[in-house]
């Protein structure tokens, strides 16, 4: 088959949409040791994707070779493939992207004083030409799928494509806190994430991506056992989600979506979450590279663990133990977020006036375990929304007390 056709077939697996291009190029930048990455995008990535980094660059003699199929400097033998430590390793990304776009590659080898440029059109490389001196590498991808109309018509709107692209940037930016990453769309700055040097700065980056509410209700964990380590942030059950949109898991720095991992986390949360609710977390799992097979998915989204049961049990026990050790008074404080300040003040006034011996009922929740706190919250929501429009709902010991403002009657409900 012609080289162009071979590369376009490979692009069918690697280049699904603009977000996939950004993912592959960002991984190359991180593998090159970049500490600063700038991403410029136009029209959701369909018109332009430009990624510049300050990594070690590509040597002049390797520029043309880097755009050849299956050319990579990251693995050299089968032994390297069994313990991959780099994000990229197949050598498919650049030639595949070049086969469905106008690609320009500019790079300066570390320590060198010359910068060289190369362009690709229909998998045919131009002659090398000198360029303005700039450290690192810049990859420019224009008119994605210009020569594959069937693929281009399946692209969504500019807003949708950029949303997918931005999600990729978010996931990768959380995998490397030590790297400056900025994202511009249509010449407008969307994200400007500075390198984080300590836990406080790491949490600031997470807050920039997830929002401050996640950090306020998240617990930092760090567990190690033999060659396994899990660390990161898990949200308390009071921050559960209606969809699994805040679940970021990394294996040796690689973003993955793995069923074994998802099952272990859900099992750890099973006692404290209602059915249909999803936990939120940013977790980093580290292990010997030989224990995990990263060559199990065309897009490298999934991995296989050689000792899956051990990994599953380790993740479950670490997260379950962390949830159990969360101070119970934090649960009570988070329960207050489900009420407005006005309603809370009114509730305290009514309860103390009608029952002088009963103090602030909300403080009594501080000793509740997660499961009971969630159950009581469910009772409150159901009863207040359906049965008692003119009532105030308070928790006291093992009962939910419904106080009717009109008839001045307390109605106790025993928890199941």
Number of C-alpha atoms within 10 A of each C-alpha: 6 6 15 18 14 15 24 23 14 19 21 14 15 21 23 14 22 24 22 19 23 23 19 19 23 26 15 21 26 21 17 18 15 21 17 20 22 17 23 19 25 18 15 24 25 23 16 22 25 21 21 23 27 22 24 20 24 20 17 19 9 13 19 18 14 20 26 22 19 15 18 17 12 17 19 10 8 8 10 14 18 16 16 20 19 16 20 24 22 16 18 22 28 24 28 27 29 29 29 26 24 21 26 19 23 27 30 26 19 15 9 13 10 17 22 21 22 21 21 21 15 18 25 15 18 13 10 16 11 12 14 12 14 18 22 24 27 25 22 21 26 21 16 25 24 16 15 13 9 10 15 15 9 10 15 12 11 13 11 12 18 21 14 16 21 19 13 18 21 21 20 21 22 23 21 17 22 17 20 18 23 19 20 16 19 13 10 11 12 12 17 14 22 18 18 17 11 10 12 10 14 18 22 17 23 21 15 15 17 17 12 15 11 22 19 14 17 22 17 16 16 15 17 14 10 6 9 16 19 21 17 20 23 24 22 25 25 22 19 19 16 11 12 13 12 16 17 21 23 21 21 20 17 24 21 18 17 16 12 16 19 14 14 21 24 18 18 22 19 16 13 23 23 15 8 9 16 22 25 24 22 21 21 21 21 16 17 13 17 16 17 20 18 26 17 12 12 12 14 17 14 18 20 16 17 12 10 14 12 12 19 18 13 19 25 20 16 20 24 19 14 18 21 13 10 15 12 17 15 16 22 21 13 17 17 14 10 12 10 10 11 8 11 15 11 12 20 17 13 15 19 14 12 13 10 9 9 12 14 17 18 17 14 15 24 18 16 18 17 21 15 17 22 19 15 22 18 13 15 20 12 12 17 16 10 8 9 15 11 13 21 22 24 21 21 16 13 14 15 21 21 21 22 16 13 8 9 11 13 17 14 16 13 10 12 8
